[in-house]
Amino acid sequence: MAAMKPRTGDGPLEVAKEGRGIVLRMPIEGGGRLVVEMTADEAASLGVAIRDCAEVPFE
């Protein structure tokens, strides 16, 4: 049986290394947060995809 983890609730955007993976916690409309665990390679690919999106403003 899977371990029951507490709900993350509302909070800021967070990215942290936890165990062997990288965990992204992103606030969503309507409350709560989307939680995604990924490998370092997947996180790097996500970063490239976001950076390459022409609609994302960077300073």
C-alpha positions, 0 to 999 in steps of 0.5 A: 500500500502506498504511503499517505502523504499530507496534502501540500495546500497552497504555497509558493512555486517551489522546486527542490531535490528530494531523494533521487528526484526533483519535485516541482510544486506549482500553485494552481487557480482555485487553490492547491498546488500541482506536484510533479516529481521528475528526474534531473534529465526531465527537469533540464528538458522542461527548462529548455522547453520553457526557455524556448517558448517565445511567449515567456518573458525573461529579464 
